[in-house]
């Protein structure tokens, strides 16, 4: 109906290419336009000014001979004041963009190791964008943004990388566990050493208290009972301690069978051995 009345409608974000007898004449903006077809005027085609996206998958090889699929996302649009160039100069815009992407990626990735490809994907995207911007601007297109959205190594390579990462993490965990166990053992040994030291101090103080008590008892008994010697008092104290010990052994329900010599002579032997031990200890302390 529009052609019947020599009118044509151009939608928003779109331009129309007007030709007269096959020759470019004008770019029609959005709206309604009068085209007298009887005078050779016609619309050769329409060109969208909207932002478009093209995903390009490129297979290439890294410096360490690993094949990867690099997926680049190209966002581009036609330039309004160069609409005639965008319409006439390229017959396959997507194919042209794809060819430039292949060229840049296959020139950049083989210079990098696989790990570096992941780390430098922004640099690769920038190189692709610069090359496309320089080439496509001559054809009336603007490259808005270029993104490297995915890097896919071979499935076996990905599995190997995951295993390497898992092994490294397990090794780190084992080192941390060993370090923790080492610290626990050191702390445990320090605690045992401190406990033994304190136990030794306690035993030494206990023995010192016993010796002081015996000395006070001997001196007190010698003063209160004339004619007794220190040896007599010590023998009496030892006999008393001996019987107290026998009493405690007999009174304890959990005691095992203990065989010890019993009798006056045995008591005298025990007293002699204890006295000799005390004297040897005193001599050792003095030396």
C-alpha positions as CSV (number, residue, x, y, z in Angstrom):
1,X,0.0,0.0,0.0
2,X,2.9,2.4,0.8
3,X,4.5,1.7,-2.6
4,X,1.1,2.4,-4.3
5,X,1.0,5.9,-2.8
6,X,4.8,6.3,-3.2
7,X,5.4,6.4,0.5
8,X,7.8,4.3,2.6
9,X,8.1,3.9,6.4
10,X,11.5,3.6,8.2
11,X,11.4,2.2,11.7
12,X,13.2,3.6,14.7
13,X,17.0,2.7,15.0
14,X,17.0,1.8,11.3
15,X,17.9,3.7,8.2
16,X,16.9,3.0,4.7
17,X,19.1,3.3,1.6
18,X,17.4,5.2,-1.2
19,X,18.5,4.6,-4.8
20,X,17.4,6.3,-8.0
21,X,17.6,4.0,-11.0
22,X,20.1,1.8,-9.1
23,X,22.4,4.6,-7.9
24,X,22.7,5.6,-4.3
25,X,21.1,8.9,-3.6
26,X,20.3,9.3,0.1
27,X,20.0,7.7,3.6
28,X,16.5,7.9,4.9
29,X,16.1,8.5,8.7
30,X,13.3,6.9,10.7
31,X,9.8,8.1,9.7
32,X,7.7,8.4,6.6
33,X,9.3,9.3,3.3
34,X,7.9,10.0,-0.2
35,X,9.5,7.9,-2.9
36,X,8.1,8.4,-6.4
37,X,8.8,5.0,-7.8
38,X,7.6,6.1,-11.2
39,X,10.7,8.4,-11.2
40,X,13.1,5.5,-10.5
41,X,13.2,6.0,-6.7
42,X,13.3,2.9,-4.5
43,X,14.6,1.6,-1.2
44,X,17.6,-0.6,-1.8
45,X,17.6,-2.0,1.7
46,X,17.5,-1.3,5.4
47,X,20.4,-1.0,7.9
48,X,20.0,-1.5,11.6
49,X,21.7,1.0,13.9
50,X,21.2,-1.2,17.0
51,X,24.0,-2.7,18.9
52,X,24.7,-6.2,17.7
53,X,26.7,-9.1,19.1
54,X,28.7,-11.8,17.4
55,X,30.2,-14.7,19.3
56,X,33.3,-16.2,17.6
57,X,34.7,-19.5,18.6
58,X,38.3,-19.9,17.5
59,X,40.5,-23.1,18.0
60,X,44.2,-22.5,18.4
61,X,47.3,-23.8,20.1
62,X,49.3,-22.4,22.9
63,X,53.0,-22.1,23.3
64,X,53.1,-25.4,25.3
65,X,51.2,-27.2,22.6
66,X,47.8,-27.3,24.2
67,X,44.8,-26.8,21.9
68,X,42.2,-24.4,23.3
69,X,38.9,-23.0,22.1
70,X,38.8,-19.2,22.6
71,X,35.3,-17.6,22.5
72,X,35.3,-13.9,21.7
73,X,32.2,-11.8,22.0
74,X,32.2,-8.8,19.6
75,X,29.7,-6.0,20.2
76,X,29.4,-3.7,17.1
77,X,27.0,-1.3,15.3
78,X,26.8,0.6,12.1
79,X,27.8,4.3,12.1
80,X,24.8,6.4,11.1
81,X,26.7,9.0,9.1
82,X,28.5,6.1,7.3
83,X,25.5,4.0,6.6
84,X,26.1,4.0,2.8
85,X,29.6,2.5,3.4
86,X,28.2,-0.1,5.9
87,X,25.5,-1.1,3.3
88,X,27.6,-1.2,0.1
89,X,31.1,-2.0,1.1
90,X,30.5,-5.3,2.9
91,X,28.4,-8.2,1.7
92,X,29.0,-10.3,4.8
93,X,29.8,-8.2,7.9
94,X,29.8,-11.1,10.4
95,X,32.2,-13.1,8.2
96,X,34.6,-10.2,7.9
97,X,34.6,-9.7,11.7
98,X,35.1,-13.4,12.3
99,X,38.1,-13.4,9.9
100,X,39.8,-10.6,11.8
101,X,39.1,-12.2,15.1
102,X,40.7,-15.5,13.9
103,X,43.7,-13.7,12.6
104,X,44.4,-11.8,15.9
105,X,43.7,-14.7,18.3
106,X,45.8,-17.2,16.3
107,X,48.6,-14.6,16.2
108,X,48.5,-13.9,20.0
109,X,47.7,-17.1,21.8
110,X,50.6,-19.3,20.3
111,X,53.0,-16.9,22.0
112,X,51.6,-17.6,25.4
113,X,51.6,-20.6,27.8
114,X,48.2,-22.0,28.8
115,X,48.3,-20.4,32.2
116,X,49.3,-17.1,30.7
117,X,46.4,-17.3,28.3
118,X,44.0,-17.3,31.2
119,X,45.9,-14.5,32.9
120,X,46.2,-12.3,29.9
121,X,42.7,-12.7,28.3
122,X,42.1,-8.9,28.7
123,X,45.2,-8.1,26.7
124,X,44.1,-10.6,24.0
125,X,40.6,-8.9,23.9
126,X,42.2,-5.5,23.7
127,X,44.4,-6.6,20.7
128,X,41.3,-8.0,18.9
129,X,39.4,-4.8,19.5
130,X,42.2,-2.6,18.3
131,X,42.6,-4.6,15.1
132,X,38.8,-4.7,14.4
133,X,38.4,-1.0,15.2
134,X,41.1,-0.1,12.7
135,X,39.7,-2.4,10.0
136,X,35.9,-2.0,10.4
137,X,35.9,1.8,10.7
138,X,36.7,2.0,7.0
139,X,33.5,0.0,6.3
140,X,31.2,2.1,8.4
141,X,31.1,0.0,11.5
142,X,32.1,0.8,15.1
143,X,33.5,-1.8,17.5
144,X,31.9,-1.0,20.9
145,X,33.5,-3.7,23.0
146,X,35.4,-7.0,22.6
147,X,35.3,-9.6,25.4
148,X,37.1,-13.0,25.7
149,X,34.2,-14.8,27.4
150,X,35.6,-18.3,27.5
151,X,38.8,-20.3,27.2
152,X,38.2,-24.0,26.9
153,X,41.2,-26.4,26.8
154,X,40.8,-30.0,25.8
155,X,38.9,-32.1,28.3
156,X,41.9,-34.2,29.2
157,X,43.9,-31.1,29.8
158,X,41.3,-29.6,32.1
159,X,41.2,-32.9,34.1
160,X,44.9,-32.8,34.4
161,X,44.9,-29.2,35.6
162,X,42.3,-30.0,38.2
163,X,44.3,-33.0,39.4
164,X,47.4,-30.8,39.7
165,X,45.5,-28.2,41.6
166,X,44.0,-30.8,43.9
167,X,47.4,-32.4,44.5
168,X,48.9,-29.0,45.4
169,X,46.1,-28.2,47.8
170,X,46.4,-31.7,49.4
171,X,50.2,-31.1,49.8
172,X,49.6,-27.7,51.4
173,X,47.0,-29.3,53.7
174,X,49.4,-32.0,54.7
175,X,52.2,-29.5,55.4
176,X,49.8,-27.5,57.6
177,X,48.7,-30.6,59.4
178,X,52.3,-31.7,60.0
179,X,53.1,-28.2,61.3
180,X,50.2,-28.3,63.7
181,X,51.2,-31.7,65.0
182,X,54.7,-30.5,65.4
183,X,53.5,-27.5,67.5
184,X,51.3,-29.8,69.6
185,X,54.3,-32.2,70.3
186,X,56.5,-29.2,71.2
187,X,53.9,-27.8,73.5
188,X,53.2,-31.2,75.0
189,X,57.0,-31.8,75.6
190,X,57.3,-28.3,77.1
191,X,54.3,-29.1,79.4
192,X,55.8,-32.4,80.5
193,X,59.2,-30.8,81.2
194,X,57.5,-28.1,83.2
195,X,55.4,-30.6,85.1
196,X,58.5,-32.7,85.9
197,X,60.4,-29.6,87.0
198,X,57.6,-28.6,89.3
199,X,57.2,-32.2,90.5
200,X,60.9,-32.2,91.3
201,X,60.6,-29.0,93.2
202,X,57.7,-30.4,95.2
203,X,59.6,-33.6,96.1
204,X,62.7,-31.5,97.1
205,X,60.6,-29.3,99.3
206,X,58.8,-32.3,100.8
207,X,62.1,-34.0,101.6
208,X,63.5,-30.7,103.0
209,X,60.4,-30.4,105.2
210,X,60.8,-34.0,106.5
211,X,64.5,-33.4,107.2
212,X,63.7,-30.1,109.0
213,X,60.9,-31.9,111.0
214,X,63.2,-34.7,112.0
215,X,66.0,-32.3,113.0
216,X,63.6,-30.3,115.2
217,X,62.2,-33.5,116.8
218,X,65.7,-34.8,117.5
219,X,66.8,-31.5,119.1
220,X,63.6,-31.2,121.1
221,X,63.8,-34.8,122.4
222,X,67.5,-34.4,123.3
223,X,66.8,-31.3,125.3
224,X,63.7,-32.7,127.1
225,X,65.2,-36.2,127.8
226,X,68.7,-35.9,129.2
227,X,71.2,-38.6,128.4
228,X,69.7,-39.5,124.9
229,X,71.8,-39.1,121.8
230,X,70.7,-38.1,118.4
231,X,71.1,-41.7,117.2
232,X,68.7,-43.0,119.8
233,X,66.1,-40.4,118.8
234,X,66.5,-41.3,115.1
235,X,66.2,-45.0,115.8
236,X,63.0,-44.3,117.7
237,X,61.6,-42.1,115.0
238,X,62.5,-44.6,112.3
239,X,60.8,-47.4,114.3
240,X,57.7,-45.3,114.7
241,X,57.7,-44.6,110.9
242,X,58.2,-48.2,110.2
243,X,55.2,-49.3,112.2
244,X,53.1,-46.5,110.7
245,X,54.0,-47.7,107.3
246,X,53.1,-51.3,108.2
247,X,49.8,-50.1,109.5
248,X,48.9,-48.2,106.4
249,X,49.8,-51.1,104.2
250,X,47.6,-53.4,106.2
251,X,44.7,-50.9,106.3
252,X,44.6,-50.3,102.5
253,X,42.1,-52.7,100.8
254,X,43.7,-52.1,97.4
255,X,47.3,-53.0,98.5
256,X,49.1,-55.8,96.8
257,X,51.1,-58.4,98.7
258,X,54.3,-56.8,99.9
259,X,57.1,-59.0,101.4
260,X,59.4,-57.1,103.7
261,X,61.7,-58.3,106.5
262,X,60.2,-57.9,110.0
263,X,61.6,-58.1,113.4
264,X,63.9,-56.0,115.7
265,X,67.0,-56.9,113.6
266,X,65.2,-55.9,110.4
267,X,64.1,-52.6,111.9
268,X,67.7,-51.9,112.9
269,X,68.9,-52.8,109.3
270,X,66.3,-50.4,107.8
271,X,67.4,-47.6,110.2
272,X,71.0,-48.2,109.4
273,X,70.3,-48.0,105.6
274,X,68.3,-44.8,105.9
275,X,70.8,-43.2,108.2
276,X,73.7,-44.1,105.8
277,X,71.6,-42.7,102.8
278,X,71.0,-39.4,104.6
279,X,74.7,-39.1,105.5
280,X,75.8,-39.8,101.9
281,X,73.3,-37.2,100.7
282,X,74.6,-34.7,103.1
283,X,78.2,-35.3,102.1
284,X,77.2,-35.0,98.4
285,X,75.4,-31.7,99.0
286,X,78.5,-30.3,100.9
287,X,80.8,-31.3,98.1
